[in-house]
Amino acid sequence: MTTETQQFGRVAEAAHETCDLPPPKLRRELRQLAGLTQEDVAHDLGVSDGAVSYWERRGPGRRHRRQYLVLLIRWATDARALGLPVLWPAPPSETELQK
């Protein structure tokens, strides 16, 4: 049996390989639903708040893409757990979780 953390890790890794970032509006909304400011995220990732602002509008460069994508997936997962209808990324199938 896999733990939630293992499942999240698999989803995040798979998303990094194949997933596009969500639309800019959803990036911002997910951060806000997590109760974070751009400054909070910037501090946690060791970048400027201007960088986070840019990522929300345009997307991060290769260097920070995986790290940002993992945050977005975590925020989307948390929002779903609260019952919010977040459709990105598509929830993993049972087959994907059993791999």
LINWO-V919684 format. One line per field, one symbol per residue. phi: phi as a letter, one per 30 degrees, with the letter a starting at -180 (. if undefined). Layout:
phi: ???
//
This chain:
phi: .cdddddddddddddedbcdddeeddedddddddiccddededdcibdddddeddddcjddedcedddddddddddddddddjdddccdeeddeddddd
//
